[in-house]
Amino acid sequence: MPGPLIDCYVISPSRTSSAVTSFLNHFVSNHTASFHRHDPAEVLGLPLELSLEAILDFLEKNVDREYAFYWRNMDDTEPYHAMAVFCKDGSLILGLSPTIDAHEGVAKDYLNRMKKFVATDTGYCALEYALPSSRQEFYDGWKTWKDYCS
């Protein structure tokens, strides 16, 4: 895969495990975790035998806890990666890495599809930019990148 990837982000209207699952199933149905299966439990101080679903449920109920999940598309097609960030401020940021930097139109298309999927008007694409870890960082990123894939 040549070139850096363009990342696209939206804020989910709800911080739920079902929002993450629906997002993954819709955009990257054939995915695999880009994290060791014990990492979320270890970081969150939970029993190692918990399933991913149980960890997502824990994060849904404990809105002051944070963890960023990354998945890779097993089909090795666009979108190449998906992200879900449970933020300490209670928000949930969803993201995709749909394409390389030479294809801004593809990224714009995915961003529009993501915004429609979560029913929002706000989202942005960025290139080699840190994953937002709060609602404020999301809006700061939006201010910086809002015209990149417009």
C-alpha positions as CSV (number, residue, x, y, z in Angstrom):
1,M,0.0,0.0,0.0
2,P,1.9,3.1,-1.2
3,G,1.8,6.5,0.5
4,P,0.3,7.6,3.9
5,L,-3.3,6.9,4.6
6,I,-6.0,9.5,4.9
7,D,-8.0,9.1,8.1
8,C,-11.6,10.2,8.4
9,Y,-13.4,10.8,11.8
10,V,-16.9,11.4,13.1
11,I,-18.4,11.5,16.6
12,S,-21.1,8.9,17.3
13,P,-24.3,10.3,18.7
14,S,-24.1,7.6,21.3
15,R,-21.3,5.9,23.2
16,T,-22.5,2.3,22.9
17,S,-21.0,-1.1,22.1
18,S,-23.7,-1.5,19.4
19,A,-22.6,1.8,17.7
20,V,-19.1,0.3,17.4
21,T,-20.4,-3.1,16.2
22,S,-22.8,-1.6,13.7
23,F,-20.0,0.8,12.4
24,L,-17.6,-2.1,11.9
25,N,-20.2,-4.4,10.3
26,H,-21.2,-1.7,7.9
27,F,-17.8,-0.4,6.8
28,V,-15.3,-3.2,7.5
29,S,-17.3,-6.4,8.0
30,N,-14.3,-8.7,7.5
31,H,-11.9,-7.2,10.1
32,T,-9.3,-8.3,12.6
33,A,-8.0,-6.6,15.7
34,S,-4.8,-4.7,15.4
35,F,-4.3,-5.0,19.1
36,H,-3.4,-8.0,21.2
37,R,-6.6,-9.6,22.6
38,H,-5.6,-9.0,26.2
39,D,-4.5,-5.4,25.7
40,P,-7.9,-3.7,26.3
41,A,-8.5,-5.7,29.5
42,E,-4.9,-5.1,30.8
43,V,-5.1,-1.4,30.1
44,L,-8.5,-1.1,31.7
45,G,-7.7,-3.3,34.7
46,L,-10.3,-6.0,33.7
47,P,-10.1,-9.8,33.8
48,L,-8.1,-11.0,30.8
49,E,-10.7,-13.6,29.8
50,L,-13.3,-10.9,29.0
51,S,-14.6,-10.9,25.4
52,L,-14.3,-7.9,23.2
53,E,-18.1,-7.5,23.5
54,A,-17.9,-7.4,27.3
55,I,-15.1,-4.8,27.2
56,L,-17.1,-2.6,24.8
57,D,-20.1,-3.0,27.2
58,F,-17.8,-2.0,30.1
59,L,-16.7,1.1,28.3
60,E,-20.3,2.0,27.4
61,K,-21.3,1.9,31.0
62,N,-18.1,3.6,32.4
63,V,-18.1,6.9,30.5
64,D,-15.1,8.3,32.2
65,R,-12.8,5.4,31.0
66,E,-10.9,5.6,27.7
67,Y,-9.5,3.2,25.2
68,A,-8.8,3.4,21.4
69,F,-9.4,0.3,19.3
70,Y,-7.9,-0.3,15.9
71,W,-8.9,-3.0,13.3
72,R,-7.5,-4.0,9.9
73,N,-9.6,-4.9,6.9
74,M,-8.9,-8.5,6.2
75,D,-9.9,-8.1,2.6
76,D,-7.0,-5.6,2.1
77,T,-9.3,-3.2,0.3
78,E,-10.7,0.2,1.1
79,P,-11.2,1.1,3.9
80,Y,-8.0,-0.4,5.1
81,H,-8.5,0.3,8.9
82,A,-11.2,1.2,11.3
83,M,-11.0,2.9,14.7
84,A,-13.2,3.4,17.7
85,V,-12.1,5.8,20.5
86,F,-14.0,5.7,23.8
87,C,-13.0,9.0,25.2
88,K,-12.6,10.0,28.9
89,D,-15.1,12.9,28.3
90,G,-17.9,10.3,27.5
91,S,-17.7,10.7,23.7
92,L,-17.2,8.0,21.1
93,I,-15.1,8.9,18.0
94,L,-15.3,6.5,15.0
95,G,-12.8,6.5,12.2
96,L,-11.7,4.9,8.9
97,S,-8.5,4.9,7.0
98,P,-10.1,4.6,3.5
99,T,-7.4,5.5,1.1
100,I,-3.9,6.8,0.4
101,D,-3.1,10.5,0.2
102,A,-3.4,10.6,-3.6
103,H,-7.1,9.8,-3.6
104,E,-8.8,12.6,-1.6
105,G,-12.1,12.1,-3.5
106,V,-12.3,8.5,-2.1
107,A,-11.8,9.8,1.4
108,K,-14.4,12.5,0.9
109,D,-16.9,9.8,-0.3
110,Y,-16.2,7.7,2.8
111,L,-16.5,10.7,5.1
112,N,-19.9,11.5,3.6
113,R,-21.0,7.9,4.1
114,M,-19.7,7.9,7.7
115,K,-21.6,11.2,8.5
116,K,-24.8,9.8,7.0
117,F,-24.3,6.5,8.9
118,V,-24.1,8.3,12.3
119,A,-26.4,11.1,11.3
120,T,-24.1,14.1,11.7
121,D,-23.0,17.0,9.6
122,T,-19.5,17.2,11.3
123,G,-16.6,15.1,10.4
124,Y,-13.2,15.5,8.8
125,C,-10.3,13.8,7.0
126,A,-6.7,14.2,8.0
127,L,-3.3,13.1,6.7
128,E,-0.6,12.1,9.2
129,Y,-2.5,13.7,12.1
130,A,-3.1,12.4,15.6
131,L,-6.2,10.4,16.4
132,P,-8.5,12.6,18.5
133,S,-8.9,11.4,22.1
134,S,-11.7,13.8,23.2
135,R,-14.6,15.8,21.8
136,Q,-12.5,18.9,22.1
137,E,-9.6,17.3,20.1
138,F,-12.1,16.2,17.5
139,Y,-13.4,19.8,17.0
140,D,-9.8,21.2,17.1
141,G,-9.0,18.7,14.3
142,W,-12.1,19.6,12.4
143,K,-11.1,23.3,12.5
144,T,-7.7,22.4,11.2
145,W,-8.7,19.9,8.5
146,K,-12.4,20.8,7.6
147,D,-11.4,22.0,4.1
148,Y,-9.0,19.1,3.3
149,C,-11.5,16.8,1.6
150,S,-14.2,19.3,1.0
